Amino acid sequence: MTNLEPYTPGPAYGAHVHKDGEKWTLILVRELRHAPDKVWQALTDPAQLRQWAPFDADGNLGKAGATVNLTTVGAPTPRVSETTVTRADPPHALEYSWGGFDMRWQLEPLGGGTRLTLWTNIGHRFIAMGAAGWHICFDVMDRLLSGTPLGRMVGPDAIKFGGWQQLNAEYAQQFGIESPNWPPKAPQ
């Protein structure tokens, strides 16, 4: 993480949830000022992922059939998940799983920029937290691609950040779920 002073996230937006039986899917949409080719590189190149994503990749995610280890950043114990890229259609669609969660990315040209959509399955009690975390990750990626990097803000660093806590509460309200008590308050 680098300098957080110039960054304050905007309000919660561009997210919704879909329930199919017991499976919950978080869907996030962002309009970025960058061309799909540039966004594709940020989604697939390990060097760029290390600057914004909540995981490190030991290989490029840009080729269907590629096997890559994804390591969660900021977890008390590193969690390494081996994944196989199931779909890579540059610069339009990317699919793989991360720690048992399906990740599907769609990139659509939008003027000179990109409409980026992420679908990921997620546990119900983590929906607002996940939306808040991805919101910040997308902001960090956007700044990285603009040449004004903020530095990665994920895991415990993000949770301690007041902007994440505000987003967490706003997304919980938007989704009509109980606002999670996170981080838990210390016993008195």
SULFEN-V816905 format. One record per backbone hydrogen bond with DSSP energy under -0.5 kcal/mol. CO is the residue of the C=O (numbers start at 1). NH is the residue of the N-H. If there is no record, write none. Layout:
<<CO & NH> <CO & NH>>
This chain:
<<4 & 7> <6 & 8> <14 & 29> <16 & 27> <18 & 25> <20 & 23> <23 & 20> <24 & 122> <25 & 18> <26 & 120> <27 & 16> <28 & 118> <30 & 32> <30 & 116> <32 & 114> <35 & 38> <35 & 39> <36 & 40> <37 & 41> <38 & 42> <39 & 43> <40 & 44> <41 & 45> <44 & 61> <45 & 49> <46 & 50> <48 & 51> <48 & 52> <49 & 52> <49 & 53> <54 & 73> <56 & 71> <63 & 66> <66 & 68> <66 & 85> <68 & 70> <68 & 83> <69 & 58> <69 & 71> <70 & 72> <70 & 81> <71 & 56> <74 & 156> <78 & 80> <79 & 72> <79 & 81> <81 & 70> <83 & 68> <84 & 86> <85 & 65> <87 & 95> <89 & 92> <89 & 93> <92 & 107> <93 & 89> <94 & 105> <95 & 86> <95 & 87> <96 & 103> <98 & 101> <100 & 102> <101 & 98> <102 & 121> <103 & 96> <104 & 119> <105 & 94> <106 & 117> <108 & 115> <110 & 113> <113 & 110> <114 & 32> <114 & 116> <115 & 108> <116 & 30> <117 & 106> <118 & 28> <119 & 104> <120 & 26> <123 & 126> <124 & 127> <126 & 130> <127 & 131> <128 & 132> <129 & 133> <130 & 134> <131 & 135> <132 & 136> <133 & 137> <134 & 138> <135 & 139> <136 & 140> <137 & 141> <138 & 142> <139 & 143> <140 & 144> <141 & 145> <142 & 146> <143 & 148> <144 & 147> <150 & 2> <154 & 157> <154 & 158> <155 & 158> <155 & 159> <156 & 160> <157 & 161> <158 & 161> <161 & 164> <161 & 165> <162 & 166> <163 & 167> <164 & 168> <165 & 169> <166 & 170> <167 & 171> <168 & 172> <169 & 173> <170 & 174> <171 & 175> <172 & 176> <172 & 177> <173 & 176> <180 & 182>>
